[in-house]
Amino acid sequence: MYSYAPLAAVSLRKSDPDRPRPYKVPGLNIIAPFSFVVSGLIIYWSGTSNVVKLDLAVLFFLVLYFIARRVDPAQAPIDFKAGAFSLPWIIGLTIFSIFGGSYVGSYPGVFGIAIHHHLPFWWDIGAVAVFSRAVYYYAIHSRLGPERVAPQVQEAIADAHQEELGLGVPEPA
């Protein structure tokens, strides 16, 4: 969530700029990339075993998605172009986690294989930060365009309204 929330905020602001917003985050163009970099560092610092578990979880749910598509082909397909940044993001963080210098000595390697070449401490942090910034800007530039976002926002508003009616929330005056 820490990775995708700043991307979503900036992408929606760029793809739907005329929408009235009751609150507008000041300095979002500075806060969002910084937040994305910090989320990359948090993932990196969580350790190789946790990053590999995250990779396996993503792979598992991707397989479930394709199984669900085979079972019910009438589902609307997901546009993977806008989320294509996720693959290099996950793969890159996994590689940094394996070869990063922050955890030298704290684990025997990957799947029992000792890794003897590590990025020195601080260089690894800088490399993850630069990599995260590059992925962030790739993600922002590959976002859905206004023509795709507007109908989805309208559908989300209609769904939220239906849920409110179902919960007995009174209509606004």
RODO-2510 file (C-alpha; in nm, 4 decimals, decimal comma):
residues 173
     n   res          X          Y          Z
     1     m     0,0000     0,0000     0,0000
     2     y     0,2841     0,2395     0,0807
     3     s     0,4163     0,1865    -0,2711
     4     y     0,0932     0,2172    -0,4654
     5     a    -0,0869     0,4956    -0,2743
     6     p     0,1465     0,7802    -0,3808
     7     l     0,1353     0,6533    -0,7388
     8     a    -0,2438     0,6443    -0,7319
     9     a    -0,2699     0,9963    -0,5871
    10     v    -0,0415     1,1527    -0,8489
    11     s    -0,1864     0,9467    -1,1350
    12     l    -0,5435     1,0448    -1,0488
    13     r    -0,4433     1,4085    -1,0102
    14     k    -0,2841     1,3998    -1,3579
    15     s    -0,5502     1,1894    -1,5315
    16     d    -0,8495     1,3623    -1,3714
    17     p    -0,7247     1,7159    -1,2973
    18     d    -1,0623     1,8952    -1,3086
    19     r    -1,2339     1,6863    -1,0404
    20     p    -1,3281     1,8916    -0,7345
    21     r    -1,1233     1,7803    -0,4369
    22     p    -1,2198     1,8837    -0,0842
    23     y    -0,8576     1,8417     0,0207
    24     k    -0,5514     1,8769    -0,1962
    25     v    -0,2203     1,7546    -0,0537
    26     p     0,0285     2,0397    -0,0749
    27     g     0,3597     1,9361    -0,2280
    28     l     0,2305     1,6013    -0,3535
    29     n     0,4809     1,6078    -0,6403
    30     i     0,7589     1,6034    -0,3784
    31     i     0,5943     1,3859    -0,1131
    32     a     0,4790     1,1089    -0,3510
    33     p     0,8171     1,0202    -0,5077
    34     f     0,9804     1,0426    -0,1648
    35     s     0,7137     0,8095    -0,0213
    36     f     0,7661     0,5635    -0,3055
    37     v     1,1417     0,5604    -0,2421
    38     v     1,0857     0,5059     0,1305
    39     s     0,8458     0,2187     0,0572
    40     g     1,1145     0,0599    -0,1612
    41     l     1,3644     0,0924     0,1219
    42     i     1,1176    -0,0607     0,3681
    43     i     1,0714    -0,3588     0,1374
    44     y     1,4479    -0,3832     0,0851
    45     w     1,5198    -0,3646     0,4599
    46     s     1,2611    -0,6326     0,5361
    47     g     1,5149    -0,8943     0,4293
    48     t     1,5568    -1,1342     0,1425
    49     s     1,3399    -1,4082     0,2909
    50     n     1,0468    -1,1670     0,3275
    51     v     1,0969    -1,0234    -0,0211
    52     v     1,0993    -1,3735    -0,1704
    53     k     0,7787    -1,4521     0,0236
    54     l     0,6258    -1,1360    -0,1229
    55     d     0,7328    -1,2507    -0,4710
    56     l     0,5735    -1,5911    -0,4147
    57     a     0,2510    -1,4307    -0,2899
    58     v     0,2316    -1,2068    -0,5984
    59     l     0,2967    -1,5059    -0,8228
    60     f     0,0320    -1,7121    -0,6406
    61     f    -0,2351    -1,4443    -0,6814
    62     l    -0,1398    -1,3870    -1,0434
    63     v    -0,1924    -1,7595    -1,1083
    64     l    -0,5289    -1,7382    -0,9274
    65     y    -0,6253    -1,4441    -1,1494
    66     f    -0,5513    -1,6405    -1,4667
    67     i    -0,7423    -1,9422    -1,3321
    68     a    -1,0404    -1,7167    -1,2568
    69     r    -1,0206    -1,5777    -1,6113
    70     r    -1,0331    -1,9328    -1,7528
    71     v    -1,3310    -2,0241    -1,5309
    72     d    -1,5235    -1,7057    -1,6167
    73     p    -1,3974    -1,5573    -1,9449
    74     a    -1,6798    -1,2990    -1,9403
    75     q    -1,4920    -1,0958    -1,6766
    76     a    -1,3663    -0,7605    -1,7930
    77     p    -0,9913    -0,7943    -1,8491
    78     i    -0,7492    -0,5966    -1,6397
    79     d    -0,5351    -0,3472    -1,8282
    80     f    -0,1856    -0,4601    -1,7327
    81     k    -0,0157    -0,1697    -1,9134
    82     a    -0,0841     0,0713    -1,6283
    83     g     0,0486    -0,1775    -1,3737
    84     a     0,3392    -0,3047    -1,5831
    85     f     0,5823    -0,1177    -1,3585
    86     s     0,5093    -0,3738    -1,0860
    87     l     0,7176    -0,6472    -1,2492
    88     p     1,0454    -0,4549    -1,2731
    89     w     0,9704    -0,3070    -0,9292
    90     i     0,9331    -0,6477    -0,7634
    91     i     1,2155    -0,8130    -0,9582
    92     g     1,4506    -0,5201    -0,8971
    93     l     1,3831    -0,5094    -0,5240
    94     t     1,4397    -0,8843    -0,5076
    95     i     1,7771    -0,8495    -0,6815
    96     f     1,8755    -0,5600    -0,4542
    97     s     1,7673    -0,7641    -0,1545
    98     i     1,9845    -1,0574    -0,2608
    99     f     2,2937    -0,8504    -0,3400
   100     g     2,2445    -0,5612    -0,0993
   101     g     2,4965    -0,4872     0,1705
   102     s     2,2530    -0,4139     0,4512
   103     y     2,2109    -0,7776     0,5464
   104     v     2,5594    -0,9202     0,5044
   105     g     2,6004    -1,1807     0,7733
   106     s     2,2360    -1,1827     0,8804
   107     y     2,1372    -1,4643     0,6462
   108     p     2,3331    -1,7441     0,4784
   109     g     2,2280    -1,6464     0,1281
   110     v     1,9360    -1,7286    -0,0938
   111     f     1,7931    -2,0807    -0,0693
   112     g     2,1102    -2,1829     0,1167
   113     i     2,3412    -2,0446    -0,1548
   114     a     2,5940    -1,8025    -0,0073
   115     i     2,6212    -1,4694    -0,1851
   116     h     2,9711    -1,3244    -0,1548
   117     h     2,9350    -1,0081    -0,3634
   118     h     2,7339    -0,7352    -0,1989
   119     l     2,6761    -0,3697    -0,2602
   120     p     2,8472    -0,1804     0,0217
   121     f     2,6243    -0,0235     0,2837
   122     w     2,4979     0,3229     0,1786
   123     w     2,5657     0,2377    -0,1869
   124     d     2,2846    -0,0140    -0,1633
   125     i     2,0512     0,2466    -0,0153
   126     g     2,1440     0,4947    -0,2880
   127     a     2,0949     0,2316    -0,5582
   128     v     1,7511     0,1334    -0,4241
   129     a     1,6554     0,5031    -0,4051
   130     v     1,7629     0,5740    -0,7644
   131     f     1,5939     0,2555    -0,8875
   132     s     1,2741     0,3465    -0,6991
   133     r     1,2683     0,6959    -0,8499
   134     a     1,3071     0,5511    -1,2002
   135     v     1,0249     0,3015    -1,1439
   136     y     0,8081     0,5776    -0,9935
   137     y     0,8400     0,7977    -1,3026
   138     y     0,7860     0,5000    -1,5327
   139     a     0,4681     0,4168    -1,3394
   140     i     0,3396     0,7749    -1,3581
   141     h     0,4024     0,7931    -1,7327
   142     s     0,2338     0,4569    -1,7981
   143     r    -0,0817     0,5419    -1,6011
   144     l    -0,4286     0,5205    -1,7530
   145     g    -0,5246     0,8257    -1,9545
   146     p    -0,8190     1,0576    -1,8805
   147     e    -1,0406     0,8771    -2,1326
   148     r    -1,0048     0,5540    -1,9317
   149     v    -1,0100     0,7063    -1,5828
   150     a    -1,3304     0,9147    -1,6108
   151     p    -1,5683     0,6201    -1,6710
   152     q    -1,4043     0,4173    -1,3935
   153     v    -1,4364     0,7068    -1,1480
   154     q    -1,8045     0,7473    -1,2398
   155     e    -1,8596     0,3738    -1,1888
   156     a    -1,6877     0,3898    -0,8477
   157     i    -1,9057     0,6858    -0,7457
   158     a    -2,2225     0,4983    -0,8518
   159     d    -2,1101     0,1847    -0,6636
   160     a    -2,0364     0,3875    -0,3496
   161     h    -2,3785     0,5524    -0,3739
   162     q    -2,5477     0,2121    -0,4035
   163     e    -2,3562     0,0853    -0,1006
   164     e    -2,4610     0,3907     0,1004
   165     l    -2,8242     0,3326     0,0063
   166     g    -2,7895    -0,0328     0,1087
   167     l    -2,6486     0,0730     0,4457
   168     g    -2,9324     0,3168     0,5020
   169     v    -2,7237     0,6315     0,4684
   170     p    -2,9625     0,9183     0,3980
   171     e    -2,9420     1,1101     0,0708
   172     p    -2,7546     1,4421     0,0939
   173     a    -2,9883     1,7398     0,1232
***
